[in-house]
Amino acid sequence: MSPLIVETIGHSAVITMNHPPANTWTLASLQLLRDTIDKLNQDRHIRALVITGAGAKFSLPVPISTSLLRLIKAMPPLWLRHSGRRLKC
């Protein structure tokens, strides 16, 4: 089971966190999210991005381990494109 499901609907992309019931973030899922957004940024047809969670909860907070905190600090900002411009998120 993949921790993220990516669908495209017209000019929109939907990323679903697929780790119910809590949809908690892990080191691997954060890296996958970063890589997925980078890939979506290469697609000129995508104009919107929705991030949602499978099941009843979007996401629950998790204790941040030292390695996870290092990854978050080292990650470049995520950028999304909108009408030819890139928006930082």
Protein Blocks (a to p, Z undefined) as FASTA:
>chain_A
ZZbdcddehjaccddddddfklpacfklmmmmmmmmmmmmmmmkbmbdcdddehjbfbdc
ddddfklmmmmmmpccddddeehiacdZZ
